[in-house]
């Protein structure tokens, strides 16, 4: 149905910040699987001792993800123009996000 990958965003003095990537099977989108994955990931990250969850590359055109992260209380950190290389060869802006766990 879906998955997430949780790992440190960096090491050393920034080792308390984690990062995650998510995927939901395309035919199952809209069933709140993404929300379940993100909330589980947030709890797991906190259990593992992380203090902040950061998303480095939320694509600007991914409206469902942007809506979900806003709903869950994430903070947007501006945008990086052309930060994501799309499969069709275009570059799309990305909006990093974070939340304190």
Secondary structure as GFF3:
##gff-version 3
##sequence-region A 1 101
A	DSSP	beta_strand	2	8	.	.	.	ID=ss1
A	DSSP	three_ten_helix	12	14	.	.	.	ID=ss2
A	DSSP	beta_strand	17	24	.	.	.	ID=ss3
A	DSSP	three_ten_helix	26	28	.	.	.	ID=ss4
A	DSSP	alpha_helix	33	47	.	.	.	ID=ss5
A	DSSP	beta_strand	52	55	.	.	.	ID=ss6
A	DSSP	alpha_helix	63	71	.	.	.	ID=ss7
A	DSSP	beta_strand	75	76	.	.	.	ID=ss8
A	DSSP	beta_strand	80	85	.	.	.	ID=ss9
A	DSSP	beta_strand	91	94	.	.	.	ID=ss10
A	DSSP	beta_strand	97	100	.	.	.	ID=ss11
###
